[in-house]
Amino acid sequence: MSKSSKTQNNYPLKNFNEYFNKTDSSIIQDLFNIIIILVTHFY
């Protein structure tokens, strides 16, 4: 029982880390796109 719940507790964190590692560059690219959109919108 405790082993099962421990695996369940670790699973989302591991999933999140894998997701973040995979999409790290795309997150940065999205941030740059948002900044560019904001800058061109205000100027």
C-alpha positions in Angstrom: 0.0 0.0 0.0 2.7 2.5 1.0 4.7 1.7 -2.1 1.7 2.3 -4.3 0.9 5.6 -2.8 4.5 6.7 -2.9 4.6 5.9 -6.6 1.4 7.9 -7.2 2.8 10.8 -5.2 6.1 10.9 -7.3 4.4 10.4 -10.6 3.0 13.9 -11.2 6.3 15.5 -10.2 8.2 13.2 -12.6 5.7 13.9 -15.3 6.0 17.7 -14.7 9.9 17.5 -14.8 9.8 15.6 -18.1 7.2 18.0 -19.6 9.3 21.0 -18.5 12.5 19.5 -19.9 10.9 18.7 -23.2 9.2 22.1 -23.6 11.8 24.3 -22.0 12.9 25.9 -25.3 9.4 26.3 -26.5 8.4 28.1 -23.3 11.2 30.5 -23.8 10.1 31.0 -27.4 6.6 31.7 -26.3 7.8 34.3 -23.8 9.8 36.0 -26.6 6.7 35.9 -28.8 4.6 37.5 -26.1 7.1 40.2 -25.5 7.3 41.0 -29.2 3.5 41.1 -29.4 3.3 43.4 -26.4 6.1 45.7 -27.7 4.6 46.0 -31.2 1.1 46.5 -29.7 2.3 49.5 -27.6 4.6 51.1 -30.1 
